[in-house]
């Protein structure tokens, strides 16, 4: 088994419609940025994207 380092992109954002802070995870920065942009619709809204390293195990065939 081989371990390699990959990245996830976590978007934490404030949903002004319901007054809650929420979080979503994405495999690519592009998807995360698109999501964050869509959720910043008002002056009260905000979003933060964090790049998080994760280990992925690969099983040799």
CHARMM internal coordinates of N, CA and C (Angstrom, degrees):
IC EDIT
DIST 1 N 1 CA 1.4342
DIST 1 CA 1 C 1.5321
ANGL 1 N 1 CA 1 C 108.87
DIST 1 C 2 N 1.3009
ANGL 1 CA 1 C 2 N 116.79
DIHE 1 N 1 CA 1 C 2 N 137.72
DIST 2 N 2 CA 1.4553
ANGL 1 C 2 N 2 CA 122.93
DIHE 1 CA 1 C 2 N 2 CA -178.19
DIST 2 CA 2 C 1.5129
ANGL 2 N 2 CA 2 C 109.78
DIHE 1 C 2 N 2 CA 2 C -119.79
DIST 2 C 3 N 1.3256
ANGL 2 CA 2 C 3 N 116.47
DIHE 2 N 2 CA 2 C 3 N 132.06
DIST 3 N 3 CA 1.4682
ANGL 2 C 3 N 3 CA 120.97
DIHE 2 CA 2 C 3 N 3 CA 177.39
DIST 3 CA 3 C 1.5158
ANGL 3 N 3 CA 3 C 109.30
DIHE 2 C 3 N 3 CA 3 C -100.96
DIST 3 C 4 N 1.3233
ANGL 3 CA 3 C 4 N 116.10
DIHE 3 N 3 CA 3 C 4 N 137.85
DIST 4 N 4 CA 1.4549
ANGL 3 C 4 N 4 CA 120.14
DIHE 3 CA 3 C 4 N 4 CA 174.63
DIST 4 CA 4 C 1.5223
ANGL 4 N 4 CA 4 C 108.86
DIHE 3 C 4 N 4 CA 4 C -136.09
DIST 4 C 5 N 1.3097
ANGL 4 CA 4 C 5 N 115.55
DIHE 4 N 4 CA 4 C 5 N 156.21
DIST 5 N 5 CA 1.4571
ANGL 4 C 5 N 5 CA 121.10
DIHE 4 CA 4 C 5 N 5 CA -177.46
DIST 5 CA 5 C 1.5231
ANGL 5 N 5 CA 5 C 109.51
DIHE 4 C 5 N 5 CA 5 C -93.48
DIST 5 C 6 N 1.3032
ANGL 5 CA 5 C 6 N 116.57
DIHE 5 N 5 CA 5 C 6 N 129.83
DIST 6 N 6 CA 1.4637
ANGL 5 C 6 N 6 CA 123.18
DIHE 5 CA 5 C 6 N 6 CA 176.25
DIST 6 CA 6 C 1.5269
ANGL 6 N 6 CA 6 C 107.10
DIHE 5 C 6 N 6 CA 6 C -125.11
DIST 6 C 7 N 1.3197
ANGL 6 CA 6 C 7 N 116.49
DIHE 6 N 6 CA 6 C 7 N -178.62
DIST 7 N 7 CA 1.4628
ANGL 6 C 7 N 7 CA 120.59
DIHE 6 CA 6 C 7 N 7 CA 179.98
DIST 7 CA 7 C 1.5207
ANGL 7 N 7 CA 7 C 110.91
DIHE 6 C 7 N 7 CA 7 C -132.82
DIST 7 C 8 N 1.3140
ANGL 7 CA 7 C 8 N 114.17
DIHE 7 N 7 CA 7 C 8 N 142.60
DIST 8 N 8 CA 1.4600
ANGL 7 C 8 N 8 CA 122.44
DIHE 7 CA 7 C 8 N 8 CA 169.45
DIST 8 CA 8 C 1.5146
ANGL 8 N 8 CA 8 C 106.49
DIHE 7 C 8 N 8 CA 8 C -115.02
DIST 8 C 9 N 1.3105
ANGL 8 CA 8 C 9 N 115.90
DIHE 8 N 8 CA 8 C 9 N 158.46
DIST 9 N 9 CA 1.4514
ANGL 8 C 9 N 9 CA 120.76
DIHE 8 CA 8 C 9 N 9 CA 179.01
DIST 9 CA 9 C 1.5212
ANGL 9 N 9 CA 9 C 107.92
DIHE 8 C 9 N 9 CA 9 C -122.16
DIST 9 C 10 N 1.3288
ANGL 9 CA 9 C 10 N 115.74
DIHE 9 N 9 CA 9 C 10 N 114.81
DIST 10 N 10 CA 1.4613
ANGL 9 C 10 N 10 CA 122.04
DIHE 9 CA 9 C 10 N 10 CA -177.98
DIST 10 CA 10 C 1.5227
ANGL 10 N 10 CA 10 C 108.93
DIHE 9 C 10 N 10 CA 10 C -99.59
DIST 10 C 11 N 1.3196
ANGL 10 CA 10 C 11 N 115.98
DIHE 10 N 10 CA 10 C 11 N 126.56
DIST 11 N 11 CA 1.4643
ANGL 10 C 11 N 11 CA 121.63
DIHE 10 CA 10 C 11 N 11 CA 177.49
DIST 11 CA 11 C 1.5270
ANGL 11 N 11 CA 11 C 107.43
DIHE 10 C 11 N 11 CA 11 C -106.95
DIST 11 C 12 N 1.3160
ANGL 11 CA 11 C 12 N 115.94
DIHE 11 N 11 CA 11 C 12 N 117.93
DIST 12 N 12 CA 1.4582
ANGL 11 C 12 N 12 CA 122.44
DIHE 11 CA 11 C 12 N 12 CA 173.35
DIST 12 CA 12 C 1.5180
ANGL 12 N 12 CA 12 C 105.48
DIHE 11 C 12 N 12 CA 12 C -105.80
DIST 12 C 13 N 1.3235
ANGL 12 CA 12 C 13 N 116.05
DIHE 12 N 12 CA 12 C 13 N 129.60
DIST 13 N 13 CA 1.4629
ANGL 12 C 13 N 13 CA 118.97
DIHE 12 CA 12 C 13 N 13 CA -174.40
DIST 13 CA 13 C 1.5180
ANGL 13 N 13 CA 13 C 110.95
DIHE 12 C 13 N 13 CA 13 C -145.62
DIST 13 C 14 N 1.3391
ANGL 13 CA 13 C 14 N 115.05
DIHE 13 N 13 CA 13 C 14 N 156.14
DIST 14 N 14 CA 1.4553
ANGL 13 C 14 N 14 CA 121.82
DIHE 13 CA 13 C 14 N 14 CA 176.76
DIST 14 CA 14 C 1.5173
ANGL 14 N 14 CA 14 C 108.12
DIHE 13 C 14 N 14 CA 14 C -99.39
DIST 14 C 15 N 1.3148
ANGL 14 CA 14 C 15 N 116.24
DIHE 14 N 14 CA 14 C 15 N 119.97
DIST 15 N 15 CA 1.4574
ANGL 14 C 15 N 15 CA 122.45
DIHE 14 CA 14 C 15 N 15 CA 178.00
DIST 15 CA 15 C 1.5236
ANGL 15 N 15 CA 15 C 107.18
DIHE 14 C 15 N 15 CA 15 C -92.42
DIST 15 C 16 N 1.3305
ANGL 15 CA 15 C 16 N 116.10
DIHE 15 N 15 CA 15 C 16 N 101.15
DIST 16 N 16 CA 1.4667
ANGL 15 C 16 N 16 CA 121.41
DIHE 15 CA 15 C 16 N 16 CA -176.64
DIST 16 CA 16 C 1.5266
ANGL 16 N 16 CA 16 C 112.10
DIHE 15 C 16 N 16 CA 16 C -66.40
DIST 16 C 17 N 1.3429
ANGL 16 CA 16 C 17 N 117.52
DIHE 16 N 16 CA 16 C 17 N -22.81
DIST 17 N 17 CA 1.4667
ANGL 16 C 17 N 17 CA 120.25
DIHE 16 CA 16 C 17 N 17 CA 179.74
DIST 17 CA 17 C 1.5227
ANGL 17 N 17 CA 17 C 112.33
DIHE 16 C 17 N 17 CA 17 C -64.70
DIST 17 C 18 N 1.3520
ANGL 17 CA 17 C 18 N 116.88
DIHE 17 N 17 CA 17 C 18 N -39.43
DIST 18 N 18 CA 1.4683
ANGL 17 C 18 N 18 CA 118.65
DIHE 17 CA 17 C 18 N 18 CA -179.13
DIST 18 CA 18 C 1.5368
ANGL 18 N 18 CA 18 C 113.11
DIHE 17 C 18 N 18 CA 18 C -116.30
DIST 18 C 19 N 1.3477
ANGL 18 CA 18 C 19 N 117.28
DIHE 18 N 18 CA 18 C 19 N 1.67
DIST 19 N 19 CA 1.4629
ANGL 18 C 19 N 19 CA 121.07
DIHE 18 CA 18 C 19 N 19 CA 176.26
DIST 19 CA 19 C 1.5127
ANGL 19 N 19 CA 19 C 114.66
DIHE 18 C 19 N 19 CA 19 C 71.58
DIST 19 C 20 N 1.3464
ANGL 19 CA 19 C 20 N 117.74
DIHE 19 N 19 CA 19 C 20 N 27.18
DIST 20 N 20 CA 1.4628
ANGL 19 C 20 N 20 CA 120.69
DIHE 19 CA 19 C 20 N 20 CA -177.68
DIST 20 CA 20 C 1.5225
ANGL 20 N 20 CA 20 C 111.85
DIHE 19 C 20 N 20 CA 20 C -118.99
DIST 20 C 21 N 1.3180
ANGL 20 CA 20 C 21 N 115.00
DIHE 20 N 20 CA 20 C 21 N 151.64
DIST 21 N 21 CA 1.4592
ANGL 20 C 21 N 21 CA 121.44
DIHE 20 CA 20 C 21 N 21 CA 171.58
DIST 21 CA 21 C 1.5267
ANGL 21 N 21 CA 21 C 106.35
DIHE 20 C 21 N 21 CA 21 C -94.58
DIST 21 C 22 N 1.3247
ANGL 21 CA 21 C 22 N 116.10
DIHE 21 N 21 CA 21 C 22 N 127.65
DIST 22 N 22 CA 1.4619
ANGL 21 C 22 N 22 CA 121.65
DIHE 21 CA 21 C 22 N 22 CA -175.57
DIST 22 CA 22 C 1.5250
ANGL 22 N 22 CA 22 C 109.87
DIHE 21 C 22 N 22 CA 22 C -126.17
DIST 22 C 23 N 1.3328
ANGL 22 CA 22 C 23 N 116.24
DIHE 22 N 22 CA 22 C 23 N 170.38
DIST 23 N 23 CA 1.4537
ANGL 22 C 23 N 23 CA 121.34
DIHE 22 CA 22 C 23 N 23 CA -179.60
DIST 23 CA 23 C 1.5203
ANGL 23 N 23 CA 23 C 110.49
DIHE 22 C 23 N 23 CA 23 C -144.83
DIST 23 C 24 N 1.3276
ANGL 23 CA 23 C 24 N 115.87
DIHE 23 N 23 CA 23 C 24 N 143.14
DIST 24 N 24 CA 1.4617
ANGL 23 C 24 N 24 CA 123.16
DIHE 23 CA 23 C 24 N 24 CA 176.06
DIST 24 CA 24 C 1.5245
ANGL 24 N 24 CA 24 C 107.99
DIHE 23 C 24 N 24 CA 24 C -137.20
DIST 24 C 25 N 1.3360
ANGL 24 CA 24 C 25 N 117.26
DIHE 24 N 24 CA 24 C 25 N 153.42
DIST 25 N 25 CA 1.4621
ANGL 24 C 25 N 25 CA 122.67
DIHE 24 CA 24 C 25 N 25 CA 178.50
DIST 25 CA 25 C 1.5190
ANGL 25 N 25 CA 25 C 110.15
DIHE 24 C 25 N 25 CA 25 C -117.16
DIST 25 C 26 N 1.3493
ANGL 25 CA 25 C 26 N 115.30
DIHE 25 N 25 CA 25 C 26 N 144.18
DIST 26 N 26 CA 1.4623
ANGL 25 C 26 N 26 CA 121.80
DIHE 25 CA 25 C 26 N 26 CA -179.05
DIST 26 CA 26 C 1.5171
ANGL 26 N 26 CA 26 C 110.14
DIHE 25 C 26 N 26 CA 26 C -136.91
DIST 26 C 27 N 1.3324
ANGL 26 CA 26 C 27 N 115.65
DIHE 26 N 26 CA 26 C 27 N 155.97
DIST 27 N 27 CA 1.4599
ANGL 26 C 27 N 27 CA 121.29
DIHE 26 CA 26 C 27 N 27 CA 179.50
DIST 27 CA 27 C 1.5246
ANGL 27 N 27 CA 27 C 112.83
DIHE 26 C 27 N 27 CA 27 C -85.50
DIST 27 C 28 N 1.3269
ANGL 27 CA 27 C 28 N 118.23
DIHE 27 N 27 CA 27 C 28 N -21.51
DIST 28 N 28 CA 1.4619
ANGL 27 C 28 N 28 CA 119.89
DIHE 27 CA 27 C 28 N 28 CA -178.95
DIST 28 CA 28 C 1.5258
ANGL 28 N 28 CA 28 C 110.68
DIHE 27 C 28 N 28 CA 28 C -129.85
DIST 28 C 29 N 1.3221
ANGL 28 CA 28 C 29 N 114.81
DIHE 28 N 28 CA 28 C 29 N 152.26
DIST 29 N 29 CA 1.4625
ANGL 28 C 29 N 29 CA 120.73
DIHE 28 CA 28 C 29 N 29 CA 178.81
DIST 29 CA 29 C 1.5299
ANGL 29 N 29 CA 29 C 110.46
DIHE 28 C 29 N 29 CA 29 C -64.73
DIST 29 C 30 N 1.3227
ANGL 29 CA 29 C 30 N 116.91
DIHE 29 N 29 CA 29 C 30 N -36.61
DIST 30 N 30 CA 1.4670
ANGL 29 C 30 N 30 CA 120.97
DIHE 29 CA 29 C 30 N 30 CA -179.98
DIST 30 CA 30 C 1.5208
ANGL 30 N 30 CA 30 C 111.42
DIHE 29 C 30 N 30 CA 30 C -60.34
DIST 30 C 31 N 1.3298
ANGL 30 CA 30 C 31 N 116.82
DIHE 30 N 30 CA 30 C 31 N -45.93
DIST 31 N 31 CA 1.4719
ANGL 30 C 31 N 31 CA 120.71
DIHE 30 CA 30 C 31 N 31 CA 178.32
DIST 31 CA 31 C 1.5250
ANGL 31 N 31 CA 31 C 110.38
DIHE 30 C 31 N 31 CA 31 C -62.51
DIST 31 C 32 N 1.3278
ANGL 31 CA 31 C 32 N 116.58
DIHE 31 N 31 CA 31 C 32 N -42.61
DIST 32 N 32 CA 1.4677
ANGL 31 C 32 N 32 CA 121.29
DIHE 31 CA 31 C 32 N 32 CA -179.15
DIST 32 CA 32 C 1.5248
ANGL 32 N 32 CA 32 C 111.02
DIHE 31 C 32 N 32 CA 32 C -63.77
DIST 32 C 33 N 1.3395
ANGL 32 CA 32 C 33 N 117.06
DIHE 32 N 32 CA 32 C 33 N -43.08
DIST 33 N 33 CA 1.4581
ANGL 32 C 33 N 33 CA 120.50
DIHE 32 CA 32 C 33 N 33 CA 179.60
DIST 33 CA 33 C 1.5258
ANGL 33 N 33 CA 33 C 111.54
DIHE 32 C 33 N 33 CA 33 C -65.97
DIST 33 C 34 N 1.3259
ANGL 33 CA 33 C 34 N 116.56
DIHE 33 N 33 CA 33 C 34 N -40.04
DIST 34 N 34 CA 1.4654
ANGL 33 C 34 N 34 CA 120.65
DIHE 33 CA 33 C 34 N 34 CA 178.11
DIST 34 CA 34 C 1.5278
ANGL 34 N 34 CA 34 C 110.68
DIHE 33 C 34 N 34 CA 34 C -61.61
DIST 34 C 35 N 1.3435
ANGL 34 CA 34 C 35 N 116.29
DIHE 34 N 34 CA 34 C 35 N -45.48
DIST 35 N 35 CA 1.4597
ANGL 34 C 35 N 35 CA 121.56
DIHE 34 CA 34 C 35 N 35 CA 179.44
DIST 35 CA 35 C 1.5272
ANGL 35 N 35 CA 35 C 110.75
DIHE 34 C 35 N 35 CA 35 C -62.87
DIST 35 C 36 N 1.3328
ANGL 35 CA 35 C 36 N 116.92
DIHE 35 N 35 CA 35 C 36 N -46.15
DIST 36 N 36 CA 1.4617
ANGL 35 C 36 N 36 CA 121.28
DIHE 35 CA 35 C 36 N 36 CA -179.05
DIST 36 CA 36 C 1.5244
ANGL 36 N 36 CA 36 C 110.44
DIHE 35 C 36 N 36 CA 36 C -61.29
DIST 36 C 37 N 1.3099
ANGL 36 CA 36 C 37 N 116.43
DIHE 36 N 36 CA 36 C 37 N -41.53
DIST 37 N 37 CA 1.4567
ANGL 36 C 37 N 37 CA 120.97
DIHE 36 CA 36 C 37 N 37 CA 179.67
DIST 37 CA 37 C 1.5240
ANGL 37 N 37 CA 37 C 111.93
DIHE 36 C 37 N 37 CA 37 C -63.19
DIST 37 C 38 N 1.3221
ANGL 37 CA 37 C 38 N 116.66
DIHE 37 N 37 CA 37 C 38 N -41.55
DIST 38 N 38 CA 1.4684
ANGL 37 C 38 N 38 CA 120.86
DIHE 37 CA 37 C 38 N 38 CA 179.09
DIST 38 CA 38 C 1.5191
ANGL 38 N 38 CA 38 C 112.21
DIHE 37 C 38 N 38 CA 38 C -65.46
DIST 38 C 39 N 1.3244
ANGL 38 CA 38 C 39 N 117.68
DIHE 38 N 38 CA 38 C 39 N -28.66
DIST 39 N 39 CA 1.4607
ANGL 38 C 39 N 39 CA 120.87
DIHE 38 CA 38 C 39 N 39 CA -175.86
DIST 39 CA 39 C 1.5186
ANGL 39 N 39 CA 39 C 113.99
DIHE 38 C 39 N 39 CA 39 C -92.30
DIST 39 C 40 N 1.3140
ANGL 39 CA 39 C 40 N 118.47
DIHE 39 N 39 CA 39 C 40 N -0.37
DIST 40 N 40 CA 1.4623
ANGL 39 C 40 N 40 CA 122.07
DIHE 39 CA 39 C 40 N 40 CA 175.88
DIST 40 CA 40 C 1.5198
ANGL 40 N 40 CA 40 C 108.25
DIHE 39 C 40 N 40 CA 40 C -102.82
DIST 40 C 41 N 1.3231
ANGL 40 CA 40 C 41 N 114.97
DIHE 40 N 40 CA 40 C 41 N 74.53
DIST 41 N 41 CA 1.4615
ANGL 40 C 41 N 41 CA 120.72
DIHE 40 CA 40 C 41 N 41 CA -174.85
DIST 41 CA 41 C 1.5213
ANGL 41 N 41 CA 41 C 113.53
DIHE 40 C 41 N 41 CA 41 C -95.98
DIST 41 C 42 N 1.3115
ANGL 41 CA 41 C 42 N 118.46
DIHE 41 N 41 CA 41 C 42 N -20.36
DIST 42 N 42 CA 1.4656
ANGL 41 C 42 N 42 CA 120.30
DIHE 41 CA 41 C 42 N 42 CA -176.71
DIST 42 CA 42 C 1.5291
ANGL 42 N 42 CA 42 C 109.79
DIHE 41 C 42 N 42 CA 42 C -130.78
DIST 42 C 43 N 1.3236
ANGL 42 CA 42 C 43 N 116.05
DIHE 42 N 42 CA 42 C 43 N 173.58
DIST 43 N 43 CA 1.4618
ANGL 42 C 43 N 43 CA 120.64
DIHE 42 CA 42 C 43 N 43 CA 179.88
DIST 43 CA 43 C 1.5262
ANGL 43 N 43 CA 43 C 112.54
DIHE 42 C 43 N 43 CA 43 C -65.37
DIST 43 C 44 N 1.3283
ANGL 43 CA 43 C 44 N 117.50
DIHE 43 N 43 CA 43 C 44 N -27.98
DIST 44 N 44 CA 1.4649
ANGL 43 C 44 N 44 CA 121.25
DIHE 43 CA 43 C 44 N 44 CA -179.54
DIST 44 CA 44 C 1.5257
ANGL 44 N 44 CA 44 C 112.20
DIHE 43 C 44 N 44 CA 44 C -79.95
DIST 44 C 45 N 1.3111
ANGL 44 CA 44 C 45 N 117.18
DIHE 44 N 44 CA 44 C 45 N -19.40
DIST 45 N 45 CA 1.4739
ANGL 44 C 45 N 45 CA 121.33
DIHE 44 CA 44 C 45 N 45 CA -175.74
DIST 45 CA 45 C 1.5304
ANGL 45 N 45 CA 45 C 111.10
DIHE 44 C 45 N 45 CA 45 C -77.13
DIST 45 C 46 N 1.3207
ANGL 45 CA 45 C 46 N 115.87
DIHE 45 N 45 CA 45 C 46 N 148.43
DIST 46 N 46 CA 1.4555
ANGL 45 C 46 N 46 CA 122.32
DIHE 45 CA 45 C 46 N 46 CA 174.51
DIST 46 CA 46 C 1.5146
ANGL 46 N 46 CA 46 C 109.29
DIHE 45 C 46 N 46 CA 46 C -151.84
DIST 46 C 47 N 1.3234
ANGL 46 CA 46 C 47 N 116.57
DIHE 46 N 46 CA 46 C 47 N 161.08
DIST 47 N 47 CA 1.4643
ANGL 46 C 47 N 47 CA 122.03
DIHE 46 CA 46 C 47 N 47 CA 177.58
DIST 47 CA 47 C 1.5252
ANGL 47 N 47 CA 47 C 109.10
DIHE 46 C 47 N 47 CA 47 C -149.45
DIST 47 C 48 N 1.3345
ANGL 47 CA 47 C 48 N 115.60
DIHE 47 N 47 CA 47 C 48 N 144.15
DIST 48 N 48 CA 1.4589
ANGL 47 C 48 N 48 CA 122.74
DIHE 47 CA 47 C 48 N 48 CA 178.21
DIST 48 CA 48 C 1.5233
ANGL 48 N 48 CA 48 C 107.12
DIHE 47 C 48 N 48 CA 48 C -128.04
DIST 48 C 49 N 1.3322
ANGL 48 CA 48 C 49 N 116.22
DIHE 48 N 48 CA 48 C 49 N 134.17
DIST 49 N 49 CA 1.4662
ANGL 48 C 49 N 49 CA 121.07
DIHE 48 CA 48 C 49 N 49 CA 178.08
DIST 49 CA 49 C 1.5198
ANGL 49 N 49 CA 49 C 108.25
DIHE 48 C 49 N 49 CA 49 C -109.48
DIST 49 C 50 N 1.3380
ANGL 49 CA 49 C 50 N 116.56
DIHE 49 N 49 CA 49 C 50 N 124.54
DIST 50 N 50 CA 1.4562
ANGL 49 C 50 N 50 CA 122.28
DIHE 49 CA 49 C 50 N 50 CA 176.82
DIST 50 CA 50 C 1.5171
ANGL 50 N 50 CA 50 C 109.42
DIHE 49 C 50 N 50 CA 50 C -113.81
DIST 50 C 51 N 1.3336
ANGL 50 CA 50 C 51 N 115.95
DIHE 50 N 50 CA 50 C 51 N 131.65
DIST 51 N 51 CA 1.4673
ANGL 50 C 51 N 51 CA 121.02
DIHE 50 CA 50 C 51 N 51 CA 175.26
DIST 51 CA 51 C 1.5211
ANGL 51 N 51 CA 51 C 107.17
DIHE 50 C 51 N 51 CA 51 C -91.10
DIST 51 C 52 N 1.3273
ANGL 51 CA 51 C 52 N 116.81
DIHE 51 N 51 CA 51 C 52 N 120.67
DIST 52 N 52 CA 1.4611
ANGL 51 C 52 N 52 CA 122.09
DIHE 51 CA 51 C 52 N 52 CA -173.54
DIST 52 CA 52 C 1.5306
ANGL 52 N 52 CA 52 C 109.73
DIHE 51 C 52 N 52 CA 52 C -118.16
DIST 52 C 53 N 1.3381
ANGL 52 CA 52 C 53 N 117.56
DIHE 52 N 52 CA 52 C 53 N 119.93
DIST 53 N 53 CA 1.4621
ANGL 52 C 53 N 53 CA 119.43
DIHE 52 CA 52 C 53 N 53 CA 176.64
DIST 53 CA 53 C 1.5346
ANGL 53 N 53 CA 53 C 110.23
DIHE 52 C 53 N 53 CA 53 C -72.47
DIST 53 C 54 N 1.3188
ANGL 53 CA 53 C 54 N 116.22
DIHE 53 N 53 CA 53 C 54 N 137.49
DIST 54 N 54 CA 1.4548
ANGL 53 C 54 N 54 CA 121.57
DIHE 53 CA 53 C 54 N 54 CA 177.03
DIST 54 CA 54 C 1.5255
ANGL 54 N 54 CA 54 C 108.58
DIHE 53 C 54 N 54 CA 54 C -135.23
DIST 54 C 55 N 1.3130
ANGL 54 CA 54 C 55 N 115.96
DIHE 54 N 54 CA 54 C 55 N 144.78
DIST 55 N 55 CA 1.4611
ANGL 54 C 55 N 55 CA 119.99
DIHE 54 CA 54 C 55 N 55 CA 176.77
DIST 55 CA 55 C 1.5014
ANGL 55 N 55 CA 55 C 109.86
DIHE 54 C 55 N 55 CA 55 C -86.32
DIST 55 C 56 N 1.3132
ANGL 55 CA 55 C 56 N 115.79
DIHE 55 N 55 CA 55 C 56 N 135.26
DIST 56 N 56 CA 1.4460
ANGL 55 C 56 N 56 CA 120.64
DIHE 55 CA 55 C 56 N 56 CA 175.37
DIST 56 CA 56 C 1.5181
ANGL 56 N 56 CA 56 C 107.66
DIHE 55 C 56 N 56 CA 56 C -119.09
DIST 56 C 57 N 1.2987
ANGL 56 CA 56 C 57 N 116.41
DIHE 56 N 56 CA 56 C 57 N 127.53
DIST 57 N 57 CA 1.4613
ANGL 56 C 57 N 57 CA 120.99
DIHE 56 CA 56 C 57 N 57 CA 178.57
DIST 57 CA 57 C 1.5181
ANGL 57 N 57 CA 57 C 109.34
DIHE 56 C 57 N 57 CA 57 C -89.46
DIST 57 C 58 N 1.3234
ANGL 57 CA 57 C 58 N 116.63
DIHE 57 N 57 CA 57 C 58 N 133.09
DIST 58 N 58 CA 1.4489
ANGL 57 C 58 N 58 CA 121.29
DIHE 57 CA 57 C 58 N 58 CA 175.98
DIST 58 CA 58 C 1.5228
ANGL 58 N 58 CA 58 C 108.13
DIHE 57 C 58 N 58 CA 58 C -116.36
DIST 58 C 59 N 1.2826
ANGL 58 CA 58 C 59 N 115.94
DIHE 58 N 58 CA 58 C 59 N 132.73
DIST 59 N 59 CA 1.4571
ANGL 58 C 59 N 59 CA 120.98
DIHE 58 CA 58 C 59 N 59 CA 178.97
DIST 59 CA 59 C 1.5214
ANGL 59 N 59 CA 59 C 108.01
DIHE 58 C 59 N 59 CA 59 C -96.21
DIST 59 C 60 N 1.3313
ANGL 59 CA 59 C 60 N 116.01
DIHE 59 N 59 CA 59 C 60 N 124.19
DIST 60 N 60 CA 1.4642
ANGL 59 C 60 N 60 CA 120.49
DIHE 59 CA 59 C 60 N 60 CA 179.39
DIST 60 CA 60 C 1.5162
ANGL 60 N 60 CA 60 C 109.80
DIHE 59 C 60 N 60 CA 60 C -71.00
DIST 60 C 61 N 1.3019
ANGL 60 CA 60 C 61 N 115.50
DIHE 60 N 60 CA 60 C 61 N 137.22
DIST 61 N 61 CA 1.4802
ANGL 60 C 61 N 61 CA 120.40
DIHE 60 CA 60 C 61 N 61 CA -179.38
DIST 61 CA 61 C 1.5072
ANGL 61 N 61 CA 61 C 110.49
DIHE 60 C 61 N 61 CA 61 C -87.51
END
COOR INIT
IC SEED 1 N 1 CA 1 C
IC BUILD
